[in-house]
Amino acid sequence: PPGRCAPAGSRARHRPALRSLGGGSRLDGPLAGAAAAGRGMLLRCVGLALLFAGPAAAYQPACDGRLPLLRRAPLVASSSAVAAPQSRASDRQLYLLFGSRFVQSIMRLAMGPLVVYVCGDMACDASSRGQLLSSYSLGYLSSQIAGGALADRIGPRLVILCASALGGACTLASASARSVRALCLAQVLLGVSQGPLYPTSIAYLGPALPPSKRAHASTVLDLGITLATLLALPFSGAIAAAVGWRGAFRLYGVLGLAFTALWASLSLDLPSQDPPPTPAPAAPAAPAATPAAP
């Protein structure tokens, strides 16, 4: 343990080798100080070489302060062994949230390329086209703050589950709409269901990651949005040309419900990695009252 000196026999065994590194000769006069300084520098270089060449172990100097007399401290592997399974669990949840962002963005962006096919099937003017494109944003705006507050009350995992299921159902309802007004209503409800996902995903994963991994996690989540944008915009029109705009909405609705089942089976309630709060210092005791003089 730290604070204990190396045995005297160990120091005696090291003295000849260390003296040989310094040359073994004694100098008198003005060169003695330079020789001592050079010998000390050489010994420190040897000590540093031993420090960095060995395996991952802590080295501690001997009690007399000389660096070459080093001894290994016992390795402590319990913290890394405990953290490894928890790190793997948090990584799995991160990629689940990546899937959530990916599916959410595909359902959000589908109306852009599909509105041409919708208006070719239904009687809609330029104003109706604008309503179709803005209905999702109206619902999305109305539920973000409320969804974050709900996650604080019942937990982010359950909020993500309900939002994903409702989003898939609203996308399937969009495929069954018989009028522009019904389709606008289905898109508003889709936006309401997807609004809580962004703040809730941060609340779900952020405390479960150490600060050194949170920037990487944010990048992975944003990558889900980018990848969905690259796929949804060009392929939605191709799908609508092949099976119709209703078929495209049905495909995306089934995708949302399939992700909901995946989330329900694989998601976990992760423990927080934030340090516990520091207790507030106790208030000083009030001084005792002095008795009044008679």
N, C-alpha and C positions, 0 to 999 in steps of 0.2 A: 504494500500500500504506500501512497505518497507519504513523504516525511521520514522514511526509514533509510539509514545509510547502507551503502554496500558493505559487505563483510571485509574485515581487514585483510584476510588472505586474498580476496579478489583484487584489492588494490595493489597488494604486493606482487601478484602475478602480472598485472598490467604494467608495472613500472618499467621493467627492462624493455618491453616492446615500445612503449611510448618514448623512453629515453633514446632508443635507437632511431626513432623517427626524427628526433632533433639533432642527430649526429653523434651523440654520446660524448662530445668534447666540451670542456669548460673553457670559456674565454674570459680574459681579464681585461680591464681597461675600457676604452670607449666603445669597443665592439660588443661588450657583454649585453648592453641594453638592446641593441639591434638584433643580436642572436636570440635573446629571450623573446622579443616580439615576433621574430620570424618563426620560432618554434611554437609559440602559442597560436599563430595563424595557421600553421600546418596542422596542428592537433585539432583545431576547430573545423578545418576542411575535412579531415578524416571523420570527425564526428558527424558532420552534415551528410557526408557520403553514406555512412552507415544508416543515418536516419531515413534518407529517401530511397535507398536501395533495398531495404527490407520489406516485408509484407505490411499490410495495413495494420499497424499496431502503434500504440503510443509509447514514446520513449521519454524517460525522465532522468535528469542529471543526478549525480550522486550528491551527497550532502555537502562535500567540500566545494561545490560549484564548478568543478572542472568538467567540460563537455565530453571528453572521451570516455569517462566512466559512465556508461549508459546501461540502463536495464529496461527490459520490456515491462510495460504495465499489462495487466490481464485484459484480454479482449472482452468487450461487452456486446453481445449480438442479440440481446433480447429485444431491443427497440426495433431493429430492422426486421427481425423475424415476426414481430407482431404487426408491423406496418405493412408488410408485403401483401397479405390477403386483403387488407382493407384498401390498399392502393389498387389492386386488381378489381375489386368491387366498384370503386369509384370510376375507374376507366370504363367498365361495362355500362354504368349508368350514363356516362358522358356520351357514349356512342348511341345509346337509346335516345337521349335528348337530341342528338344529331338527326336521328330518324324522325323525331317529332317535328323539328324545324323543317326538315325536307318535305314531309307530307303536308304540313301546314302551308308551306309556301306554294306547293303545287296547287292545292285547292284554292288558295288566294289568287293566284295568277291565271287560273284557267279561264276566267271570264273574258280576259283581254282578247285572246285569239278566237274564242268561241262566239263572241258577240256578233260577228259577221254572219255566222251560220244561224244564230238565234233569230236575228232580224230578217234573214232570208226565209225563215219558217213562219214567223209571227209578224203581224203588222205593227211595226214600230218606226217612229220618226227619229230625228236627231235628238230630241229631248228624251225620249224613252231610252235611246242608246246611252246617253249620259247617266240616266238613273241606274241602268244596269251596271255600269262601270263603277259607280260610286256607292252602291248599296253596301257592299262589303265593308268599306271604310267607315260608313256610318255606324254599323254594328260594332266594329272593332274598337272605335273610339269610345263607345259607351261602356265597355266592360273591362278595360285594362285596369283601372284603379280598383274597381270593385272586385275583380278577380284576384289581385294581389292581396287585398284585405281578407278575402275568403280563404286564400292559402295560409294566411297567418292563423286562422281560426281552426280549420279542419286538416291542414297539412297539404303541402304542394303535390305530393304523389297522387292523392285522390282527386285534386283539382285537374291535374293533367289527364288522368283517366277519364273523367267526366267530359272534359273539353274535347278530347280526341273522339270519344264516342258520339257526342252531339255534332261535331264537325262532319263526321262521316255520314250521319243521318241527314243532316241538312244538305249535303252534296247530293245524296240520293234523291232528296225531295226536289232539288233543282232540276234533276232529270225528269221528274214527273209533272213539272209546272205546265199549266195549260194556257197561261196568259203572261204578259209582261209583268203585270202587277204581282202575280203569284211568284214569279221568278225573282223579282226584286225582294219580296218578303223572305224567300228562302235564302237569298244572299245576305240580307241583313242579319238573319238568325245565324248564318254561318260565321259572319264577322263577330257576333256576340260570343259565339262558342270559342273562337280562336283568340280573342283579345287577352284572356288571362294567361296564355301559354308563354309569352315572352317573359313577363316579370316572374311567373311561377317557376320557370326553368332555372332562372338565376337563384331564386330562393331555395330551390331543391338541391342544386349542385354546389353552389358557392360555399356554404359553410362546411361541406364535406371534403373540400380540397384544401391542401396547404397553400399558403400564399404563393409559393414558387410555381404552382401548377395552374393558377387561375387564369393567367393570360393565355396559356395554351388552350385551356378549355373554352374560353371565349372565342378563340380563333376557330376551333372545331365547330362550334355552334353556328358561327357566321358562315362557315363553309357549307353547311346544310342549306342555307338560304341561297347562296350563290349557285350551288349545283342544281337546286330546284328551278332557279331562273333560267339556267342554260338549257334545261330539259323541257320545262313546261311550255315556254313560249313557242319554240319551233314545233314540238311534237303534238301539242294540243290541236293545232289546225290539221295536222296530218291524220290524227285519230278521228277528228270530226269529219274529214273528207271520206274516211273509210267506213265508219259506223254511225255517223251522225253526231250532232252535239249532245244529244241525250245519252248516247252510248259513252261519250267521253266523260260526262258527269258521273255515269254509273261506275265506270272504271275507277275514277278518283274516289268515289264514295266507298267502294269495296276496299281500295287501298287504305283509306282512313280507318275503316273498321278492322282490317287485318292488323294494322299497327296498334290499335286499341287492345286487341287480344294479346299481342306481343308485349305491350307495356304491362298489362295486368299479370302476366306470367313471370316476367323477368325483373321488374322494377323492385327496388328495396327502399326502406327507410334508412338513410345513411346517417351515422353519427357525426356530430360536428367536430371539425378539426381546429376550431378557434380556441385560443387559450381561455381558461376560466377567468371570469372577471375578478379583479383584485378587490378584496373586501375593504370597505371604507374604514378608516381609523376610528377607533372608539373616541367618543367625546370625553374631554377631561372632566373629572368629577368636580362638582361644585364645592367650593370651600365651606367648611363647617361654620355655622353662625356663631359668633362670639356672644357669650351671655352679657346681658346689659348690666352696667354697674349699679350697685344698690344706691 
